[in-house]
Amino acid sequence: MKPAIALALVTLALCCSPASAEICPSFLKVVETLFLGTPASYQAATDLFSPDADMKAATIHLKEKVDHIPENTKKGIMKFMEKVLKSPECA
């Protein structure tokens, strides 16, 4: 499974779990910039969470991988996540 798709599925699972009464807007910004933002905007979004050096390297690596996914696919993933988050199952 491609890392970006795996991240999208994990994100949806976390956001739609019974334990998540509310989704952290900053985390949603990280996901949005991962798929649609520039490397600099993604780094700024992740820096809010003060990642250590290993985490930072991993997020940069993930962004590099996601940036190779075709734009229409990335937009489709974002539309799907938005639809899931707005669904009754995640209410």
BALUM-775253 format. One line per 5 residues: number of its first residue (from 0); their letters; for each residue y negated, z, x of N, C-alpha, C, CB. Coordinates in steps of 0.1 Angstrom, whole numbers, plus 5000, padded with zeros to 4 digits. Glycine has a CB too. Layout:
NUM) A) Y,Z,X,Y,Z,X,Y,Z,X,Y,Z,X ~ ...
// end
This chain:
0) MKPAI) 5012,5000,5008,5000,5000,5000,4988,5000,5009,5000,5012,4990 ~ 4978,4992,5005,4966,4991,5013,4958,5004,5012,4957,4979,5009 ~ 4951,5008,5023,4944,5021,5023,4934,5022,5012,4938,5023,5036 ~ 4926,5011,5009,4916,5012,4999,4922,5014,4985,4908,4999,5000 ~ 4933,5007,4983,4939,5009,4969,4944,5023,4968,4950,4999,4967
5) ALALV) 4950,5028,4979,4956,5042,4979,4944,5052,4976,4963,5045,4992 ~ 4933,5050,4983,4921,5059,4981,4917,5058,4967,4910,5055,4990 ~ 4916,5046,4961,4912,5045,4947,4921,5052,4938,4911,5030,4943 ~ 4934,5051,4940,4944,5059,4931,4942,5074,4933,4958,5054,4935 ~ 4941,5078,4945,4939,5093,4948,4926,5098,4941,4939,5096,4963
10) TLALC) 4915,5090,4943,4903,5093,4937,4904,5095,4922,4892,5083,4940 ~ 4911,5085,4915,4913,5086,4901,4921,5098,4897,4919,5073,4896 ~ 4931,5101,4905,4940,5112,4902,4932,5125,4903,4952,5113,4911 ~ 4924,5126,4913,4916,5139,4915,4905,5140,4903,4909,5139,4928 ~ 4899,5129,4900,4888,5129,4890,4893,5131,4876,4880,5116,4891
15) CSPAS) 4906,5127,4874,4911,5128,4860,4921,5140,4859,4918,5116,4857 ~ 4922,5148,4869,4931,5160,4868,4925,5170,4859,4935,5165,4881 ~ 4934,5178,4852,4928,5189,4844,4920,5199,4851,4940,5196,4837 ~ 4922,5200,4864,4914,5209,4872,4900,5205,4875,4921,5212,4886 ~ 4897,5192,4873,4884,5187,4876,4875,5187,4863,4884,5173,4882
20) AEICP) 4869,5197,4860,4860,5198,4848,4848,5189,4849,4856,5213,4846 ~ 4844,5187,4861,4832,5178,4864,4834,5172,4877,4819,5187,4863 ~ 4830,5159,4878,4831,5151,4890,4819,5153,4899,4834,5136,4887 ~ 4821,5156,4911,4810,5158,4921,4802,5145,4923,4815,5163,4934 ~ 4790,5144,4919,4782,5131,4920,4782,5126,4935,4768,5133,4915
25) SFLKV) 4781,5135,4944,4781,5131,4958,4794,5125,4963,4778,5144,4967 ~ 4805,5130,4957,4818,5124,4960,4819,5110,4954,4830,5132,4955 ~ 4813,5108,4942,4813,5095,4936,4805,5085,4944,4808,5096,4921 ~ 4794,5090,4950,4785,5082,4959,4793,5078,4971,4773,5090,4963 ~ 4801,5086,4977,4810,5083,4988,4819,5071,4984,4818,5095,4993
30) VETLF) 4826,5073,4973,4835,5062,4968,4827,5049,4966,4842,5067,4955 ~ 4816,5050,4959,4808,5038,4956,4804,5031,4969,4796,5041,4948 ~ 4799,5039,4979,4794,5032,4991,4806,5028,5000,4786,5042,4999 ~ 4818,5034,4998,4830,5029,5005,4833,5015,5001,4842,5038,5002 ~ 4832,5012,4988,4836,4999,4983,4824,4989,4983,4841,5000,4970
35) LGTPA) 4812,4994,4980,4801,4984,4978,4789,4986,4988,4796,4986,4964 ~ 4789,4997,4996,4778,4999,5004,4779,4994,5019,4775,5014,5005 ~ 4769,4995,5026,4769,4992,5040,4776,5003,5048,4755,4989,5046 ~ 4780,5000,5061,4785,5011,5069,4775,5022,5070,4789,5005,5083 ~ 4763,5019,5072,4752,5030,5073,4751,5038,5061,4739,5024,5077
40) SYQAA) 4751,5032,5049,4750,5039,5036,4762,5048,5034,4748,5030,5024 ~ 4774,5043,5038,4787,5050,5036,4786,5062,5046,4799,5041,5039 ~ 4782,5060,5058,4781,5071,5067,4772,5082,5063,4777,5066,5081 ~ 4760,5078,5057,4751,5088,5052,4757,5096,5040,4738,5081,5047 ~ 4764,5089,5032,4771,5096,5020,4781,5106,5025,4777,5086,5011
45) TDLFS) 4789,5102,5035,4799,5111,5040,4794,5122,5049,4810,5104,5049 ~ 4782,5120,5055,4776,5130,5064,4772,5143,5056,4764,5124,5071 ~ 4769,5141,5043,4766,5152,5034,4776,5163,5035,4763,5148,5020 ~ 4789,5159,5037,4800,5169,5037,4804,5174,5051,4812,5162,5031 ~ 4795,5171,5061,4797,5176,5075,4811,5174,5080,4793,5191,5075
50) PDADM) 4816,5162,5081,4829,5160,5086,4830,5163,5101,4834,5146,5083 ~ 4842,5168,5105,4843,5170,5120,4846,5156,5126,4855,5180,5123 ~ 4847,5156,5139,4848,5143,5146,4860,5135,5142,4850,5146,5161 ~ 4872,5141,5140,4884,5134,5135,4882,5128,5121,4896,5143,5135 ~ 4876,5136,5112,4873,5131,5099,4864,5119,5099,4868,5142,5090
55) KAATI) 4853,5121,5107,4843,5110,5108,4849,5097,5113,4831,5115,5117 ~ 4858,5098,5123,4865,5086,5129,4874,5080,5118,4873,5090,5141 ~ 4880,5088,5110,4889,5083,5100,4881,5076,5089,4897,5095,5094 ~ 4870,5082,5085,4862,5075,5075,4856,5062,5079,4851,5085,5070 ~ 4852,5062,5092,4847,5049,5098,4858,5039,5098,4841,5051,5112
60) HLKEK) 4870,5043,5102,4881,5034,5102,4885,5029,5088,4894,5041,5108 ~ 4884,5038,5078,4887,5033,5064,4876,5023,5060,4887,5046,5055 ~ 4864,5026,5062,4853,5017,5058,4855,5003,5065,4839,5022,5062 ~ 4859,5003,5077,4862,4990,5084,4873,4982,5077,4865,4992,5099 ~ 4883,4989,5073,4894,4983,5065,4890,4978,5052,4906,4993,5064
65) VDHIP) 4882,4986,5044,4878,4982,5031,4868,4970,5032,4871,4994,5024 ~ 4860,4970,5042,4851,4959,5043,4858,4945,5045,4842,4961,5055 ~ 4870,4945,5048,4878,4932,5049,4884,4928,5035,4889,4934,5059 ~ 4883,4936,5025,4888,4933,5012,4877,4923,5006,4890,4946,5003 ~ 4882,4913,4999,4872,4904,4992,4863,4911,4983,4879,4892,4985
70) ENTKK) 4850,4907,4982,4840,4913,4973,4845,4914,4959,4827,4906,4974 ~ 4851,4903,4954,4855,4904,4939,4866,4914,4937,4859,4890,4935 ~ 4874,4916,4947,4884,4926,4946,4878,4940,4946,4895,4925,4957 ~ 4869,4943,4955,4862,4956,4956,4855,4959,4943,4852,4956,4968 ~ 4848,4949,4937,4841,4951,4925,4851,4953,4913,4832,4939,4921
75) GIMKF) 4862,4947,4914,4873,4949,4903,4878,4963,4904,4884,4939,4905 ~ 4880,4968,4916,4885,4982,4918,4875,4992,4912,4887,4985,4933 ~ 4862,4989,4915,4851,4998,4910,4850,4998,4895,4838,4995,4916 ~ 4852,4986,4889,4851,4985,4874,4863,4992,4868,4852,4970,4870 ~ 4875,4991,4875,4887,4998,4870,4885,5013,4870,4899,4994,4878
80) MEKVL) 4880,5018,4882,4878,5033,4883,4867,5037,4873,4873,5036,4897 ~ 4857,5030,4870,4847,5033,4860,4853,5034,4846,4835,5024,4860 ~ 4862,5024,4843,4868,5024,4830,4878,5036,4829,4877,5011,4829 ~ 4885,5039,4839,4894,5051,4838,4886,5064,4837,4902,5052,4851 ~ 4875,5065,4844,4867,5078,4843,4860,5079,4830,4856,5078,4854
85) KSPEC) 4858,5068,4823,4852,5069,4809,4862,5069,4798,4843,5057,4807 ~ 4875,5069,4802,4885,5068,4792,4887,5082,4785,4898,5063,4798 ~ 4893,5082,4773,4896,5095,4767,4906,5104,4775,4902,5093,4753 ~ 4914,5098,4783,4924,5105,4792,4916,5114,4802,4933,5096,4799 ~ 4904,5110,4806,4897,5117,4816,4885,5125,4810,4891,5107,4826
90) A) 4884,5125,4797,4873,5133,4790,4876,5148,4791,4872,5128,4776
// end
